[in-house]
Amino acid sequence: MPEDDFDIQGFARDINELLILSALRSEPKHGYQIVLDIENESNGLFRFRHGTLYPILHRLEKEGLIRGTWSKDVGRKKKVYSLTGKGRRHLSGETGRVEDVVSRLVRVLRGPDQAPA
């Protein structure tokens, strides 16, 4: 990734999208379950608000990275989201990019005299 192309705000947005895609890796889930799983997996570090989650879900669905289907659960309709093949490939590729960015960040924070962890 060329350094000139790095955008910190875009990176933060991308992280939110990747967290959602990652939460859908193993099975389809409704929005609230996605939020709970991300919060639990991150020990509370990552939390989504209703106003943050659903616009991202809609965007991911529009981009074909996830698929939403309506299911009826005890008389109440819920939209359940699943990861598409395109979404799975995107998650895999972008995970590598995040690892690269984090690795560079750690290198800068430690300074040139610090050995890698």
TITIMI-699403 format. One record per residue: x, y, z of N, C-alpha, C in turn; residue in three letters. Coordinates in pm, whole numbers, plus 32768, in hexadecimal, padded with zeros to 4 digits. Layout:
N
XYZXYZXYZALA ...
//
This chain:
117
80557F8B8000800080008000805A807B8000MET 805180D17F9C80A281497F9A807D81A6800CPRO 80E481E3804980CD823A80BB807482B18098GLU 807D82E3801B802E83567FF27F9883387FF2ASP 7F7482BA7FEA7EE782937FE27EA7827B806AASP 7EF4828280D77EBD8261815A7E6582D2818DPHE 7DEE82AF81B97D8B830E81EB7D5A82DA8272ASP 7D7F831E82DE7D5F82ED83657CC882E5837CILE 7C7B8347834B7BE98340835E7BAF82CB8310GLN 7BE082B682977BB3824482487BD981C18289GLY 7C4F81BE82C77C7D8146830B7C1F8124837FPHE 7BF8818983CD7B9C8172843D7B16813E840BALA 7AE48175839D7A66814583637A7580B58335ARG 7AE6809A82F47AFF801282C47B047FAD8337ASP 7B3E7FD683A87B467F7C841C7AB97F558449ILE 7A5F7FB5845079D57F97847779977F328418ASN 79AC7F46839679757EE9833479B07E5E8345GLU 7A337E58835B7A757DD6836A7A487D8E83E9LEU 7A307DD9845479FD7D9C84CF79757D5A84B6LEU 79217D9E846B789D7D68844C78AA7CEC83F3ILE 78FC7CF4838C79107C80833479477C0B8384LEU 79A47C2783DC79E07BBE842E79797B7B8488SER 791D7BCA84BE78B57B93851578597B3484C9ALA 78517B44844577F97AF083F378427A7983B6LEU 78C17A6A83D579127A00839978D9797583B1ARG 78AB795A8429788478D1844B77F178B18432SER 779979168440770A78FB842E76BE797E841BGLU 7647797783DE75F379EE83CF75C57A228458PRO 75B57AA68461758D7AE484E075397B6084C5LYS 74E67B838526749E7C02851F74F67C6F855DHIS 74D17CEB854875237D5C8572754D7D5A8603GLY 74EF7D41865C750F7D4486EB75757CD8870ETYR 756B7C6386D175CB7BF786EC76567C1C86B7GLN 765A7C60864576DA7C8F860F771E7CEB8674ILE 76D27D4A86AA77077DA8870D773A7D5E8788VAL 76EB7D0087BB77147CB5883277937C658819LEU 779B7C2387A778107BD18788788E7C25877CASP 78857C98873978FA7CEF872A79257D2387B3ILE 78C67D4D880378E57D80888879257D1388DEGLU 78EF7C9B88DA79277C2C892979B17C0588F9ASN 79C27BF788757A437BCE883D7AB17C348859GLU 7A8C7CB388637AF07D1D887A7AF97D44890ESER 7ABA7CF789657AB77D1889F47A887DA78A0CASN 7A247DD189C079E67E5389D37A2B7EC7898DGLY 7A987EAC89467AE17F1989037A8F7F558890LEU 7A4E7F0088427A017F3087CF796C7F2487EEPHE 79287F9687E978987F9B880378557FE98793ARG 77E67FB58765779B7FF786FA7719802D8732PHE 76F680A38707767380DB8725761680BA86B1ARG 759680BD86CE753080A28668754780FB85EDHIS 7564817A8604757781D9859775F681C48548GLY 76528175857C76CE8156853676C180D284ECTHR 768A806E852C76867FE784F576327FDC8475LEU 75B7800B847A755C7FF0840B758280368388TYR 75B580B0838B75E580E9830C7658809682CFPRO 76AF80618324771D800D82F276E47F8B82B8ILE 76867F4D82FE76487ED282CB76067EEB8243LEU 75C07F5A8236757E7F7981B775E57F8E8148HIS 76527FD2816776BB7FE8810376FC7F6480D9ARG 771B7F0F813B77587E8D811D76FA7E3780C9LEU 76797E4180E676177DF5809876107E2A8009GLU 76107EAC7FFA760C7EEA7F7576887EC57F23LYS 76FA7EB97F6577787E957F2277837DFF7F06GLU 77227DB27F3777237D227F1E77807CD47F79GLY 77AD7D127FE778077CCD804377BA7C7A80AALEU 773E7CA280C476E57C55811B765D7C4C80D8ILE 760C7BEF810875847BDE80D675267BE0814EARG 74BE7C2F8144745C7C3681AF73DB7BF28187GLY 73A57BA081E073247B5F81C772CD7B718243THR 724D7B82822D71F17B94829C71C57B0C82D2TRP 71C97B00835671977A85839671367AAE8403SER 70D87A56841C70757A718484709E7A268501LYS 70B37A6F856B70E07A3385E9707A7A538655ASP 702979F2867A6FC17A0286E06F697A7C86C1VAL 6F327A7C86486ED67AE686226F167B6985FCGLY 6F987B7386056FDE7BEF85E6703E7BD98572ARG 70387C30850E70927C22849D711B7C5C84C0LYS 71837C12849A720D7C3F84AD72577C2A842BLYS 72B07C86840E73047C74839873837C2E83C6LYS 73A07BBF838674157B6E83A674797B7F8334VAL 74F67B998358755E7BB582F675BE7B3F82ECTYR 75EA7B238272764D7ABA825C76BA7AEF8200SER 772F7AB7820F77A37ADD81C0779B7A9A8137LEU 77AF7AE780CD77B27AAE804678407A818024THR 784F7A3B7FB678D57A157F89792C7A8F7F71GLY 78F07AF67F3579387B737F1E79637BB17FA3LYS 790A7BAD8006792A7BE3808A799A7B9680CEGLY 79987B1380BE7A017ABE80F87A897ADE80BAARG 7A8D7AEF80367B0B7B127FF27B3A7B9D801DARG 7ADC7BFA80287AFD7C8380537B387C8180E0HIS 7AF97C3881397B2A7C2E81C37BB77BF781C7LEU 7BD07B90817B7C547B5281787CBE7BB48147SER 7CA37BF780D87D037C5580A07D1B7CCE80F9GLY 7CB07D0481307CBC7D7B81837CFC7D5D820BGLU 7CED7CE2823B7D2F7CBC82B87DC67CC682A7THR 7DF97C9E82347E877CAC82177EB37D3D8215GLY 7E617D9481DD7E807E2381D97E847E5D8266ARG 7E247E3882BA7E217E6983447E9D7E3A838FVAL 7EC27DBC837C7F3B7D8883BD7FB57DDA8395GLU 7FBF7DFF8316802F7E4F82E580307ED98326ASP 7FBC7F1B832B7FB47FA183677FD77F9C83FBVAL 7FA17F3A84437FBC7F2F84D380507F1284EAVAL 808A7EBD849981197E9E84A4816E7F1C8492SER 814C7F6C842F81957FEA84188183804A848CARG 8109805284C080ED80AB85318140808385AALEU 8143800385CA81907FD2863C82257FF18628VAL 82567FDF85B082E27FFD85918301809185ADARG 82A880EA858382BB8179859B82B581988630VAL 8254815F86768244817A870582BB81498757LEU 82F380DA8732836580A3877C83E680ED875DARG 83EF812586E98467816C86C084CD810E8684GLY 853381488644859480F685FB85EC809F8654PRO 85F880C086D286528076872B860F80018772ASP 858D7FF2876185437F8987A885377F0C8752GLN 854E7E9B879185407E1B874B84AC7DFB873CALA 84867DB386D483F97D8A86C483CE7D2D8735PRO 834E7D2D875083177CD787BB83197C478793ALA 
//
